[in-house]
């Protein structure tokens, strides 16, 4: 596609916040490096920022 800025990939999507290269060898063994990095990142965020369960909103009166 072409727009006012020039050529761009159609359907490109969003660039990742954390770049984890695909490892097809690991994927063939049933290990997903991108999923592993996502879990590692979430666990680190829970340690550093904590986590509280959101309150359940009151039931809607109809």
MINU-633097 format. One record per residue: x, y, z of N, C-alpha, C in turn. Coordinates in steps of 0.02 Angstrom, whole numbers, padded with zeros to 5 digits. Each point is the difference from the previous one (the first is absolute). Layout:
# residues N
+--------+--------+--------+--------+--------+--------+--------+--------+--------+
!   n_px !   n_py !   n_pz !  ca_px !  ca_py !  ca_pz !   c_px !   c_py !   c_pz !
+--------+--------+--------+--------+--------+--------+--------+--------+--------+
!      X !      Y !      Z !      X !      Y !      Z !      X !      Y !      Z !
...
+--------+--------+--------+--------+--------+--------+--------+--------+--------+
//
This chain:
# residues 62
+--------+--------+--------+--------+--------+--------+--------+--------+--------+
!   n_px !   n_py !   n_pz !  ca_px !  ca_py !  ca_pz !   c_px !   c_py !   c_pz !
+--------+--------+--------+--------+--------+--------+--------+--------+--------+
!  00042 ! -00059 !  00000 ! -00042 !  00059 !  00000 !  00044 !  00062 !  00000 !
! -00030 !  00054 ! -00019 !  00036 !  00064 ! -00004 ! -00044 !  00053 !  00033 !
!  00031 !  00040 !  00044 ! -00037 !  00057 !  00028 !  00044 !  00062 ! -00005 !
! -00017 !  00052 !  00037 !  00036 !  00063 ! -00006 !  00073 ! -00005 !  00023 !
!  00017 ! -00053 !  00039 !  00068 ! -00011 !  00024 !  00040 ! -00047 ! -00044 !
! -00031 ! -00029 ! -00050 !  00034 ! -00046 ! -00045 ! -00028 ! -00071 !  00007 !
!  00041 ! -00049 ! -00019 ! -00022 ! -00070 !  00001 !  00003 ! -00027 !  00072 !
! -00048 ! -00044 !  00016 !  00000 ! -00034 !  00065 ! -00031 ! -00069 ! -00009 !
!  00016 ! -00045 !  00047 ! -00026 ! -00068 ! -00004 ! -00073 ! -00001 !  00022 !
! -00042 ! -00026 ! -00042 ! -00070 ! -00007 !  00018 ! -00008 ! -00056 !  00051 !
! -00040 !  00012 !  00051 ! -00010 ! -00051 !  00051 !  00060 ! -00011 !  00045 !
!  00044 !  00049 !  00006 !  00061 ! -00007 !  00040 ! -00015 ! -00010 !  00074 !
! -00049 !  00034 !  00026 ! -00016 ! -00006 !  00071 !  00043 !  00046 !  00043 !
!  00011 ! -00020 !  00062 !  00036 !  00041 !  00048 !  00067 ! -00032 !  00016 !
!  00052 !  00041 !  00003 !  00066 ! -00026 !  00019 ! -00001 ! -00021 !  00073 !
!  00035 ! -00053 !  00018 ! -00001 ! -00024 !  00069 !  00038 !  00046 !  00048 !
! -00022 !  00001 !  00063 !  00035 !  00038 !  00051 !  00066 ! -00035 !  00018 !
! -00001 ! -00066 !  00001 !  00059 ! -00040 !  00016 !  00013 ! -00045 ! -00060 !
!  00058 !  00007 ! -00030 !  00016 ! -00039 ! -00059 !  00029 ! -00068 !  00021 !
! -00034 ! -00053 ! -00017 !  00023 ! -00068 !  00014 !  00004 ! -00036 ! -00067 !
!  00060 ! -00017 ! -00022 !  00006 ! -00034 ! -00065 ! -00034 ! -00069 !  00001 !
! -00028 ! -00019 ! -00057 ! -00030 ! -00066 ! -00005 !  00056 ! -00052 ! -00003 !
! -00008 ! -00054 !  00037 !  00047 ! -00055 !  00000 ! -00039 ! -00062 ! -00022 !
!  00005 ! -00015 ! -00064 ! -00039 ! -00056 ! -00027 !  00022 ! -00067 !  00028 !
!  00063 ! -00006 !  00019 !  00024 ! -00062 !  00031 ! -00034 ! -00011 !  00067 !
! -00005 !  00053 !  00040 ! -00033 ! -00006 !  00065 ! -00075 ! -00012 ! -00010 !
! -00029 !  00033 ! -00049 ! -00072 ! -00010 ! -00014 ! -00013 ! -00072 ! -00019 !
!  00045 ! -00031 ! -00039 ! -00009 ! -00070 ! -00020 !  00002 ! -00047 !  00060 !
!  00036 !  00022 !  00054 !  00004 ! -00040 !  00061 ! -00056 !  00016 !  00049 !
! -00046 !  00044 ! -00020 ! -00057 !  00017 !  00042 !  00013 !  00057 !  00048 !
!  00054 !  00038 ! -00010 !  00016 !  00057 !  00042 ! -00013 !  00063 ! -00040 !
! -00038 !  00047 !  00028 ! -00016 !  00063 ! -00034 !  00039 !  00056 !  00034 !
!  00056 !  00023 ! -00029 !  00040 !  00052 !  00031 ! -00038 !  00065 !  00013 !
! -00047 !  00017 ! -00045 ! -00038 !  00062 !  00009 ! -00048 ! -00007 !  00060 !
! -00031 ! -00057 !  00007 ! -00044 ! -00012 !  00057 !  00040 ! -00001 !  00065 !
!  00058 ! -00033 ! -00002 !  00043 ! -00003 !  00060 !  00021 !  00070 !  00022 !
!  00018 !  00044 ! -00048 !  00020 !  00069 !  00016 ! -00059 !  00039 !  00028 !
! -00060 ! -00011 ! -00028 ! -00060 !  00034 !  00024 ! -00014 ! -00019 !  00073 !
!  00005 ! -00065 !  00016 ! -00012 ! -00022 !  00068 !  00053 !  00028 !  00047 !
!  00062 !  00000 ! -00022 !  00055 !  00028 !  00041 ! -00012 !  00074 !  00014 !
! -00021 !  00037 ! -00050 ! -00013 !  00072 !  00007 ! -00058 !  00013 !  00048 !
! -00054 ! -00038 ! -00007 ! -00058 !  00009 !  00044 !  00018 ! -00016 !  00072 !
!  00037 ! -00054 !  00011 !  00020 ! -00019 !  00068 !  00044 !  00054 !  00031 !
!  00044 !  00030 ! -00039 !  00043 !  00054 !  00025 ! -00041 !  00061 !  00017 !
! -00049 !  00016 ! -00042 ! -00043 !  00057 !  00014 ! -00041 ! -00011 !  00064 !
! -00022 ! -00061 !  00011 ! -00038 ! -00015 !  00062 !  00045 !  00010 !  00060 !
!  00064 ! -00021 ! -00005 !  00047 !  00009 !  00056 !  00013 !  00073 !  00014 !
!  00010 !  00040 ! -00053 !  00020 !  00070 !  00009 ! -00059 !  00047 !  00013 !
! -00056 ! -00013 ! -00033 ! -00057 !  00046 !  00006 ! -00057 ! -00028 !  00042 !
!  00002 ! -00065 !  00014 ! -00052 ! -00031 !  00039 ! -00063 ! -00012 ! -00042 !
! -00048 ! -00031 !  00032 ! -00063 ! -00016 ! -00034 ! -00056 ! -00001 !  00051 !
! -00054 !  00032 ! -00015 ! -00059 ! -00005 !  00042 ! -00059 ! -00021 ! -00044 !
! -00040 ! -00043 !  00026 ! -00058 ! -00024 ! -00038 ! -00051 !  00057 ! -00003 !
! -00024 !  00017 ! -00059 ! -00050 !  00053 ! -00006 ! -00064 ! -00018 !  00038 !
! -00032 !  00050 !  00028 ! -00064 ! -00012 !  00035 ! -00054 ! -00017 ! -00051 !
! -00042 ! -00046 !  00020 ! -00056 ! -00019 ! -00043 ! -00052 !  00056 !  00005 !
! -00022 !  00026 ! -00057 ! -00049 !  00054 !  00003 ! -00067 ! -00026 !  00028 !
! -00036 !  00045 !  00028 ! -00066 ! -00018 !  00028 ! -00045 ! -00024 ! -00056 !
! -00045 ! -00045 !  00018 ! -00047 ! -00026 ! -00049 ! -00045 !  00056 ! -00025 !
! -00014 ! -00001 ! -00063 ! -00043 !  00051 ! -00031 ! -00072 ! -00014 !  00019 !
! -00034 !  00051 !  00023 ! -00071 ! -00007 !  00017 ! -00041 !  00015 ! -00063 !
! -00040 ! -00048 ! -00018 ! -00040 !  00008 ! -00061 ! -00072 !  00001 !  00016 !
+--------+--------+--------+--------+--------+--------+--------+--------+--------+
//
